[in-house]
Structures are given as C-alpha cells and as structure tokens.
Amino acid sequence: DATLVGPEALLLGSVSLCVSTTFAALARRKEMAILEWTSTAEGIVEKTAKGLAFTAIHVKADLSVRSEDVARAE
C-alpha cells in the first residue's frame, strides 16, 4: 500500500468527507444519531490512453449508531 501525498490524497480525502457529510445529512433527516464515524478512501490509479487516472475510488465507512437504528444505518 502506497501512501499518497499531494493532489491525489486531497481528492481521496474530499470523497471521504463528502460521503460522511451526505450520510450525516440523511441521518439527521431521519432523526438517527451517529455515535461514531470513521472512514478511509482508497483509489486505483492506472495508466490510460490519456495518462494516469483514477479508475476506481472505494470508501470504507465504520459507524456506530443506537441499537434500534442499526438496520436503517445499514
């Protein structure tokens, strides 16, 4: 696993933050409390005809909610 520094890391961080913000907004709308949230984003960079490009971005989120909200959070 390579650690990215620079614009690639900024893009992955932005995607991760966007997922977090979107989930928080939807949870708030449904009156579901997020007790804890952590996420990581990983990207696949490949050589394409136009040069290096992200061909996939995967976000893994781990969160904690109240026991009655588990099914809705999933």
C-alpha positions as YAML, in Angstrom:
chain: A
units: angstrom
residues:
- id: 1
  name: ASP
  ca: [0.00, 0.00, 0.00]
- id: 2
  name: ALA
  ca: [1.41, 3.34, -1.04]
- id: 3
  name: THR
  ca: [0.62, 6.47, 0.91]
- id: 4
  name: LEU
  ca: [-0.31, 9.32, -1.38]
- id: 5
  name: VAL
  ca: [0.81, 12.88, -0.84]
- id: 6
  name: GLY
  ca: [-0.46, 15.75, -2.95]
- id: 7
  name: PRO
  ca: [-3.49, 16.26, -5.14]
- id: 8
  name: GLU
  ca: [-4.37, 12.55, -5.17]
- id: 9
  name: ALA
  ca: [-4.58, 12.49, -1.38]
- id: 10
  name: LEU
  ca: [-6.69, 15.66, -1.43]
- id: 11
  name: LEU
  ca: [-9.14, 14.06, -3.88]
- id: 12
  name: LEU
  ca: [-9.49, 10.91, -1.78]
- id: 13
  name: GLY
  ca: [-9.93, 12.97, 1.38]
- id: 14
  name: SER
  ca: [-12.59, 15.06, -0.33]
- id: 15
  name: VAL
  ca: [-14.51, 11.99, -1.47]
- id: 16
  name: SER
  ca: [-14.37, 10.52, 2.05]
- id: 17
  name: LEU
  ca: [-15.59, 13.80, 3.57]
- id: 18
  name: CYS
  ca: [-18.40, 14.04, 1.00]
- id: 19
  name: VAL
  ca: [-19.64, 10.54, 1.91]
- id: 20
  name: SER
  ca: [-19.50, 11.42, 5.61]
- id: 21
  name: THR
  ca: [-21.35, 14.72, 5.15]
- id: 22
  name: THR
  ca: [-24.02, 13.14, 2.94]
- id: 23
  name: PHE
  ca: [-24.63, 10.29, 5.38]
- id: 24
  name: ALA
  ca: [-24.81, 12.75, 8.30]
- id: 25
  name: ALA
  ca: [-27.38, 14.86, 6.46]
- id: 26
  name: LEU
  ca: [-29.53, 11.83, 5.64]
- id: 27
  name: ALA
  ca: [-29.24, 10.53, 9.22]
- id: 28
  name: ARG
  ca: [-30.27, 13.91, 10.61]
- id: 29
  name: ARG
  ca: [-33.31, 13.94, 8.31]
- id: 30
  name: LYS
  ca: [-34.31, 10.51, 9.63]
- id: 31
  name: GLU
  ca: [-33.57, 11.53, 13.25]
- id: 32
  name: MET
  ca: [-30.83, 8.91, 13.55]
- id: 33
  name: ALA
  ca: [-27.88, 9.76, 15.80]
- id: 34
  name: ILE
  ca: [-24.40, 8.86, 14.57]
- id: 35
  name: LEU
  ca: [-22.42, 7.98, 17.68]
- id: 36
  name: GLU
  ca: [-19.09, 7.39, 15.92]
- id: 37
  name: TRP
  ca: [-17.82, 7.63, 12.34]
- id: 38
  name: THR
  ca: [-14.51, 6.72, 10.72]
- id: 39
  name: SER
  ca: [-13.84, 6.28, 7.04]
- id: 40
  name: THR
  ca: [-11.00, 5.64, 4.66]
- id: 41
  name: ALA
  ca: [-10.80, 6.13, 0.92]
- id: 42
  name: GLU
  ca: [-8.56, 4.23, -1.45]
- id: 43
  name: GLY
  ca: [-8.11, 4.85, -5.12]
- id: 44
  name: ILE
  ca: [-6.83, 2.82, -8.02]
- id: 45
  name: VAL
  ca: [-4.63, 4.79, -10.41]
- id: 46
  name: GLU
  ca: [-3.95, 3.24, -13.79]
- id: 47
  name: LYS
  ca: [-2.18, 4.29, -16.93]
- id: 48
  name: THR
  ca: [-4.80, 5.15, -19.55]
- id: 49
  name: ALA
  ca: [-4.57, 6.45, -23.12]
- id: 50
  name: LYS
  ca: [-4.76, 9.98, -21.67]
- id: 51
  name: GLY
  ca: [-2.21, 9.34, -18.92]
- id: 52
  name: LEU
  ca: [-2.55, 8.36, -15.28]
- id: 53
  name: ALA
  ca: [-6.10, 8.45, -13.96]
- id: 54
  name: PHE
  ca: [-8.19, 7.20, -11.08]
- id: 55
  name: THR
  ca: [-10.17, 4.26, -12.38]
- id: 56
  name: ALA
  ca: [-11.87, 3.49, -9.06]
- id: 57
  name: ILE
  ca: [-12.35, 5.02, -5.63]
- id: 58
  name: HIS
  ca: [-13.51, 2.89, -2.71]
- id: 59
  name: VAL
  ca: [-14.73, 4.38, 0.57]
- id: 60
  name: LYS
  ca: [-14.97, 2.18, 3.66]
- id: 61
  name: ALA
  ca: [-17.03, 3.62, 6.49]
- id: 62
  name: ASP
  ca: [-17.34, 2.28, 10.01]
- id: 63
  name: LEU
  ca: [-20.01, 3.83, 12.16]
- id: 64
  name: SER
  ca: [-21.80, 3.34, 15.43]
- id: 65
  name: VAL
  ca: [-25.47, 4.10, 15.97]
- id: 66
  name: ARG
  ca: [-28.05, 3.27, 18.62]
- id: 67
  name: SER
  ca: [-29.09, -0.40, 18.60]
- id: 68
  name: GLU
  ca: [-32.56, 0.48, 17.30]
- id: 69
  name: ASP
  ca: [-31.02, 2.28, 14.30]
- id: 70
  name: VAL
  ca: [-28.68, -0.49, 13.08]
- id: 71
  name: ALA
  ca: [-30.98, -1.78, 10.31]
- id: 72
  name: ARG
  ca: [-31.62, 1.74, 8.99]
- id: 73
  name: ALA
  ca: [-27.93, 2.63, 9.07]
- id: 74
  name: GLU
  ca: [-27.02, -0.44, 7.03]
...
